[in-house]
Amino acid sequence: MPEKLLYLTELVGLVVYDLKGRRIGRIRDAALVPLIDPARIDRFLIGGGWSWLVFRHDQVRSISLKGIHLKDEKLIPYHADEYMLRLVRDLMDKQIIDAQGRKVVRVTDVTFAIHENGSGSQLRVLEVDVGLRSIVRRIFQGAVPRSWIRKIQNPIPVNSIRWELTNILEPDPQRRLRLNISHALLEKMHPADLADIVEELSPDNREAIFEAIDEEVAADTLSEVEPDIQASILESLETDRAADILEEMAPDEAADALGELEEDTSAGILAEMESEPKTEVRELLEFKEDTAGGLMNTEYVALHSKATIADAFEALRGNEELHDSLNSLFLVDEDGKLTAAVPLARLFSGTVQTPLAELAVELLIQVDVTAKQDKVTELFDKYNLLSLPVVDEEGVMEGVITADDVITVLREK
Amino acid sequence: MRVARFFRRFKHRIGIFVAVLGPGLITAIVDNDAGGIYTYSQAGAKYGYLPLWTLAPITLLLIVTQEMCSRMGAVTGKGLSDLIREEYGVRTTFVMMAALVATNLTNVMANFAGVATSLELFHVSRYISVPLAALAVWLLIVKNSYARVEKVLLFSCSLYVCYIIAGFLVNPDWKEAAVYSVRPVLMLDPGYLGLLIGMVGTSVAPWMQFYLQAAIVEKGVTVKEYAESRVEVIVGCIVMSVIAFFIIVACAGAIWDVKPRDITDATDAALGLKPFGEYAYLLFCAGLLNASLFAACILPLSTAYTVCEGLGFESGQSLDFKQAPIFYWLFTLLIAAGAGVTLLPGFPLVKMILFSQVINGVLLPFVLIYMILLVNKPRVMKTHINSRWYNFVAWTSVVVIIGMTLALVGITIRDL
């Protein structure tokens, strides 16, 4: 049996009748109390005369397009309540996130299912409507009888998002708690998708998301956001929150993000960071943005030049967090000077005793920290590199540039 | 030491200024599209230097309205159609968007007609020039990101220098021009009053407000950079009126000085410049072509963005036809229809343009009033609402613009 549906556009303006069938007033708004039930309409607001009145979900006997009939006559005056999400005021025409479609949408209407139980009816929020069909409903709302509107909209395809898959945006942290808004759906998204969403939002809502989501997710997402938006997000956050997020980012990306800020702000955030990531980021900040030093990161694995495959395995086990992005190991002598690069896949072609030096690439390509970024991209192109070690003027290894850094540079051009 | 610091600070500011450059300048300059050039040419040809004084108040009106829009963009990070939708609902937005599409469509027509007539002076048939121009505009929008399109538009802005050179070549009476720029002249001549109303009434158009605010948001201008952005908006408005000044002066020197007369369109004005040398004439034509192409490019794009944003359809040049069908179809249709009608023999283009002025005049008061209401809402603007003094200026400006626009509607309806 198909569920009986009702739209918010239809609910608003619906006449409410008391026990004896007398008209009390018309529905003005409906509210959820998400802390109790995230989808059930808990309160109905009716406007009559000067003040608004409220009745609760368990006072409803029946709901249909013809009106709402109540079981009793207990109506109380409406008082603004921080725990209520009022659909017309707080949801209609506002932006929300469609977690499944991974985009920002604007609410045009809300679809309810009418649930009948023995003694009465309940409304549960089923879907949030976007698109043409709901726009038609809004345009004709109140001007044309409800049953006609249903006929007019019928040929237009439905464009709705299930209520559970949406994420409401609320800039005020207090209210976010009271309305029980979680960002669990956002935290499950791919950071690159979340970054695209964040870029579309207004500054308030960006800040709200970065305040609330998990630090690691925030860091991964921030790395994917456009530089100028990165800067405005970091500026809007509390300094310690910004520092916490930056600590979770790769040092080169944290340095790039800080480089976009004004000096006072970035110094303030740096001061709040923990000492280990701070020194790395600070060193990276010294380099000019458009040089090899500015592009490189300091997350790499370097072993002494006499190390064997066994030593390599040992070192890798200690650096699990690098595994996803690593594609070469580097060998350095006692002074820290770079002597060789070993592609990771070559480790499979030897035994555990094989010295790494035997597996090294024949031609060691390296670049000076002060080299211009054009030089870097040229080297990547010419030698088909995945990663490129960066050394100082004495040949001491400073960091590594990976292909994804180069792709970012090329995309920006 | 202090000098060095000042210099560094100054360089920093200039850097920000360059970074925010675009929205204000482009919006103000597109105001001088084919229709605008015709109005100013007419002013110069028929009344010489007398109407020059209106440029200063027009600049002020433009600055006041543009400043509020760009401030809303910087503070809220949302477009004007977004804000109207959030605060006033779907129905209001829908009606405004429908009116906006209608007036912008006729505007696009007028500008493709400008392309046609300006190239006909170079002996290019409109059956070649208009389809090519339409295709070029369409490809520019479809194949490029907005950031790139904006660069092309900024370059196009610089080509307006044509009019300044043309103005010098005509060698008008500079002393008269200077005097009448500051001396208001009112005559109870219906033609003259109609012209003044036309100049002021067409100076602020609804689409400009939507475009400017969206472009500011797109640039990512924040409250912190807003000071530079405001300078950019003001510079844009001044540049616009400088160009208008030279158009009026060129026509005054070339046509009015010889014999005051009515001109039929902007190309007629260009022909009037011919006795003053081939260059003046060519520059005037090239300027018209540039302006028409410029507007024919920006109007469909801005309309599509505004409508899709306000009604919540997918939009953006980074998406494709499938992902954002309404966005792409809307601007494709605007270009196709706008270019198409200029090729129809016997199409009542002048009537359409007059009709569009009527819709424009009906829509504009709503846009401006919603704008002022929005910019004064603390919920939307937080601490950046208008001050009391500024509100006085803003309301006065809006009332003047609305009054002039409605007067123009009255005149237009009488002529229709």
Interface residues (C-beta under 8 A of the other chain):
Chain A: M92 D93 K94 K103 V105 R106 T108 V130 G131 I135 R138 I139 Q141 L201 S202 P203 D204 E226 D228 I229 S232 E235
Chain B: T76 G77 K78 D82 R85 E86 G89 V90 R91 F94 G220 T222 K224 L311 G312 F313 E314
